[in-house]
Amino acid sequence: MNRPTIIVASQGAGKSLNAPKLLESLGCTSIVEEWNGQTPLSAGELAFTNAEVESHASFRVMTLEQALSLSPRAAN
């Protein structure tokens, strides 16, 4: 299963609006809204935050723009 994915963007940028499409295009299985940066994430989870996150081998971190570029069906 996929390692967790964290999408970082400011509040109001469209993370929640695009969540279902990003979930599918990134191969994730569930969504964690407003992830606090402390709660452990499980394989396949897609977490959204507006806090800075350092890269880590156990999860992948991308900006909303990076994630949207991988999802041709997402709203811009």
Buried (B, 14 or more C-beta within 10 A) or exposed (E): EBBBBBBBBEEEBBBEEBBEBBBEBBEBEEBBEEBEEEEEBEEBBBBBBBEEBEEEEEBBBBEBEEBBEEBEEBEE
